[in-house]
């Protein structure tokens, strides 16, 4: 007669042996994935057993987040990872997974930010598909692979930031750092289009420096440039975040007022004109400006600038050193 204890011990030994072999195979699989795909920052495969909500994964998926294996539970559920998603990414990730499980997407494929142990955010690219269903077609197993794409994302963000800075730089006048001629015209046209949709209160102040040729002739072009630069800085001092300013050409400037009443625009224009006249440029005579202020009504771009330009020249004929306001 066989000994039941002996049979049980053989079975336990066999199970222990199989567990060791399984551990070796799992380690070999993880190493293979790491070596084969290291150049793409592959973090290995994962398996979500939907019916039991248990997740199997390559340890790289959590060690890349700064966790050691002894810091994580023995059994990991789906929420272990989703709880670490960036708040701005959570709903999108959940929707993509739901859509795939409902058959609305051929695969679960998404990029998201996930929080590392030290509080920083890493970018993961995740892709998976349903690989097993029950007799009623419900998902039982979803298998996928995940990549750490933080380096690529950070590089893309740096490029985006640099492109934005370059775009801004390319719109600026090199002497004054105000918008150049074409850039300010673009802003004017955008404002006209927005005015038609929102009844936005806006206006332009077109002005130039009186007797500027004499400044260049008497004091030199470098001194003339200093005057232009100083006036540009003074313009910006009087504007808020809504307004724009541009160097329209030579010693001519355009200020674009937004979200301001007619009275507010007139007040700022007069304050700017006075500040320029009272500033000590080191000349025997004060520097003055002449200009025209035109609130936006039903203008097209050419009409708007033309009306301001006519007021500017009318101010010159009237003795200079003044800002004329368009009639209602």
C-alpha positions in Angstrom: 0.0 0.0 0.0 1.4 3.4 -1.0 2.1 6.0 1.7 -0.2 9.0 1.3 2.3 11.3 3.0 5.0 10.2 0.6 2.7 10.8 -2.4 1.8 14.3 -1.1 5.5 15.1 -0.6 6.3 14.1 -4.1 3.6 16.4 -5.3 4.8 19.3 -3.2 8.3 18.8 -4.5 7.1 18.7 -8.0 5.1 22.0 -7.5 8.2 23.6 -6.0 10.3 22.5 -8.9 7.8 23.8 -11.5 7.6 27.1 -9.6 11.4 27.5 -9.8 11.4 26.7 -13.5 8.6 29.2 -14.0 10.5 31.8 -12.2 13.6 31.1 -14.4 11.5 31.3 -17.5 9.9 34.6 -16.4 13.3 36.1 -15.6 14.6 35.0 -19.0 11.6 36.4 -20.7 12.0 39.8 -18.9 15.7 39.9 -19.8 15.0 39.0 -23.4 12.4 41.9 -23.6 14.9 44.3 -22.0 17.8 43.3 -24.2 15.8 43.1 -27.4 13.9 46.4 -27.1 16.2 48.5 -24.9 16.9 50.9 -27.6 13.2 51.9 -27.8 12.8 52.1 -24.0 10.6 49.0 -24.0 9.3 48.2 -20.5 8.0 44.8 -21.4 4.7 43.1 -21.8 1.7 43.2 -19.5 -1.4 41.1 -19.1 -4.7 42.2 -17.5 -6.9 39.3 -16.3 -10.1 41.3 -16.5 -12.3 38.7 -14.6 -10.0 38.7 -11.6 -8.7 42.3 -12.1 -5.1 41.0 -11.7 -2.2 42.5 -13.7 1.0 40.7 -14.7 3.8 42.8 -16.0 7.5 43.1 -16.5 9.1 44.6 -13.4 10.6 47.3 -15.6 7.2 48.9 -15.7 7.4 49.8 -12.0 11.1 50.0 -11.4 11.2 52.7 -14.2 8.9 54.7 -11.8 11.5 54.5 -9.0 9.9 51.6 -7.1 11.7 48.6 -5.9 10.0 45.2 -6.2 9.6 44.8 -2.5 7.6 48.1 -2.3 4.8 46.8 -4.5 2.0 44.3 -3.4 2.3 40.7 -4.4 -0.9 40.9 -6.4 -1.3 44.0 -8.5 -4.7 45.2 -9.8 -5.5 47.5 -12.7 -6.1 50.5 -10.4 -2.5 50.3 -9.1 -1.4 51.9 -12.3 -4.5 54.0 -13.2 -4.4 55.7 -9.7 -1.0 57.1 -10.7 -2.2 58.7 -14.0 -2.0 62.4 -14.5 -5.4 64.0 -13.7 -5.5 65.5 -17.2 -4.9 62.1 -18.8 -7.1 59.9 -16.7 -10.5 60.3 -18.4 -8.9 59.9 -21.9 -7.1 56.7 -20.9 -10.2 55.2 -19.4 -12.3 56.1 -22.4 -9.8 54.5 -24.8 -9.8 51.3 -22.8 -13.6 51.3 -22.5 -13.9 51.9 -26.3 -11.6 49.0 -27.1 -13.5 46.6 -24.7 -16.8 47.6 -26.4 -15.4 47.0 -29.8 -15.3 50.7 -30.8 -11.5 50.7 -31.2 -9.4 47.9 -32.8 -6.8 48.3 -30.0 -6.1 50.1 -26.7 -3.5 52.6 -27.8 -2.7 55.7 -25.8 0.0 58.0 -24.4 -0.2 59.2 -20.9 1.7 60.7 -18.0 2.2 58.5 -14.9 3.6 59.7 -11.6 7.0 58.3 -10.4 7.8 57.6 -6.8 9.6 61.0 -6.5 6.6 62.9 -7.7 7.8 63.6 -11.2 5.8 62.6 -14.3 6.9 60.1 -16.9 5.4 59.6 -20.4 4.3 56.1 -21.3 3.1 54.8 -24.6 0.8 51.8 -24.1 -0.8 49.5 -26.6 -2.8 46.4 -26.0 -5.6 44.2 -27.4 -8.1 41.7 -26.1 -6.6 38.2 -26.6 -9.2 36.1 -24.8 -12.9 36.2 -24.4 -15.5 34.1 -22.6 -18.3 32.2 -24.3 -20.4 35.4 -24.3 -17.7 37.5 -25.9 -16.8 39.3 -22.7 -13.0 40.1 -22.4 -11.1 37.8 -20.1 -7.5 38.8 -21.0 -6.0 41.9 -22.5 -2.3 41.8 -23.5 -0.1 44.7 -24.3 3.3 46.3 -24.3 4.4 49.6 -22.8 7.2 52.0 -23.6 8.8 54.8 -21.6 8.7 57.7 -24.1 9.6 60.5 -21.6 12.8 61.4 -23.4 11.0 61.8 -26.7 8.2 63.8 -25.2 10.5 66.1 -23.4 12.5 66.6 -26.6 9.2 67.4 -28.5 8.2 69.9 -25.8 11.6 71.6 -25.9 11.3 71.8 -29.7 7.7 73.2 -29.4 8.9 75.8 -26.9 11.9 76.7 -29.1 9.6 77.0 -32.2 7.2 79.2 -30.2 10.1 81.4 -29.2 11.4 81.5 -32.8 7.9 82.4 -34.0 7.7 85.3 -31.6 11.2 86.4 -32.5 10.4 86.3 -36.2 7.5 88.7 -35.6 9.5 91.3 -33.7 11.3 94.4 -35.1 15.0 93.9 -34.4 15.5 97.4 -33.1 12.5 97.9 -30.7 11.3 94.4 -30.0 7.8 95.6 -30.9 5.9 93.7 -33.6 7.2 94.4 -37.1 5.0 95.8 -39.9 3.5 92.6 -41.1 3.0 91.2 -37.7 1.1 94.2 -36.4 -1.1 94.2 -39.5 -1.9 90.6 -38.9 -3.0 91.5 -35.3 -5.1 94.3 -36.7 -6.9 92.0 -39.1 -7.4 89.4 -36.4 -9.0 92.1 -34.2 -11.3 93.2 -37.0 -12.5 89.6 -37.5 -13.0 89.2 -33.8 -14.9 92.5 -33.5 -17.4 91.3 -36.1 -18.1 88.2 -34.0 -18.0 89.7 -30.5 -18.5 93.5 -30.8 -15.1 93.9 -29.2 -14.1 97.5 -28.3 -10.8 98.3 -29.9 -8.9 101.1 -31.5 -5.6 102.1 -33.0 -3.2 104.9 -32.3 -0.9 105.7 -35.3 1.8 108.2 -34.5 5.3 109.2 -35.5 8.1 111.3 -34.1 8.0 115.0 -35.1 11.0 116.4 -36.9 12.9 113.0 -36.6 15.0 113.8 -39.7 16.5 116.8 -37.8 17.3 114.4 -34.8 19.3 112.2 -37.2 20.9 115.1 -38.9 21.9 116.9 -35.7 22.8 114.1 -33.4 23.4 111.1 -35.7 21.6 107.9 -36.5 22.7 106.1 -33.4 21.1 108.7 -31.3 18.1 108.5 -33.5 17.9 104.8 -32.8 18.1 105.5 -29.1 15.1 107.7 -29.3 13.1 105.0 -31.2 14.1 102.4 -28.6 13.2 104.6 -25.7 9.8 105.5 -27.1 9.1 101.8 -27.8 9.8 101.0 -24.1 7.5 103.9 -23.1 4.7 102.5 -25.3 4.9 99.1 -23.6 4.8 100.8 -20.2 1.4 102.2 -20.9 -0.1 99.0 -22.3 -1.7 96.0 -20.6 -1.7 92.4 -21.6 -4.6 92.8 -24.0 -2.9 95.5 -26.1 -0.3 95.2 -28.9 2.2 97.6 -30.3 4.2 97.6 -33.5 6.8 99.6 -35.3 5.0 100.4 -38.5 8.1 101.8 -40.3 11.0 104.2 -39.6 9.9 106.4 -36.7 6.2 105.5 -37.1 4.3 103.3 -34.5 0.9 101.7 -34.1 -0.7 100.9 -30.8 -3.6 98.4 -30.9 -6.0 98.9 -27.9 -8.3 96.1 -27.0 -11.2 95.9 -24.5 -11.1 99.6 -23.8 -13.6 102.4 -24.1 -13.1 105.4 -26.4 -12.4 107.5 -23.3 -9.8 105.0 -22.0 -8.0 104.9 -25.3 -7.9 108.7 -25.5 -6.6 109.0 -22.0 -3.7 106.5 -22.6 -2.8 108.2 -25.9 -2.5 111.6 -24.2 -0.5 110.1 -21.3 1.9 108.5 -23.7 2.3 111.7 -25.8 2.9 113.7 -22.6 5.4 111.2 -21.2 7.4 111.4 -24.5 7.4 115.2 -24.5 8.5 115.4 -20.9 11.3 112.8 -21.2 14.8 114.2 -21.3 16.5 112.8 -24.4 19.4 115.3 -24.0 18.3 117.6 -26.8 17.9 121.3 -26.8 14.2 120.8 -27.7 11.8 118.2 -26.4 10.9 115.2 -28.6 7.2 115.3 -29.5 4.8 113.0 -31.5 1.8 113.5 -33.7 -0.9 110.9 -34.3 -4.4 109.8 -34.9 -6.6 107.7 -32.7 -9.4 105.7 -34.4 -11.8 103.4 -32.5 -12.9 100.4 -34.5 -16.3 100.6 -36.1 -17.1 98.8 -39.4 -13.7 99.3 -40.9 -11.7 97.0 -43.1 -8.0 97.0 -42.5 -7.0 99.5 -45.1 -9.8 102.0 -44.1 -8.9 101.7 -40.4 -5.2 102.5 -41.0 -6.0 105.1 -43.7 -8.3 107.1 -41.3 -5.6 107.1 -38.6 -3.0 108.2 -41.1 -5.2 111.1 -42.3 -5.6 112.3 -38.7 -1.8 112.0 -38.2 -1.1 114.3 -41.1 -3.9 116.6 -40.0 -2.1 116.9 -36.6 1.1 117.7 -38.4 -0.6 120.5 -40.3 -2.0 121.9 -37.1 1.5 122.4 -35.6 2.5 118.9 -34.5 2.7 117.7 -30.9 -0.8 116.4 -30.7 -3.1 113.4 -31.0 -6.3 113.8 -32.9 -9.3 111.6 -32.1 -11.6 110.4 -34.9 -15.2 111.8 -34.6 -18.0 109.6 -33.5 
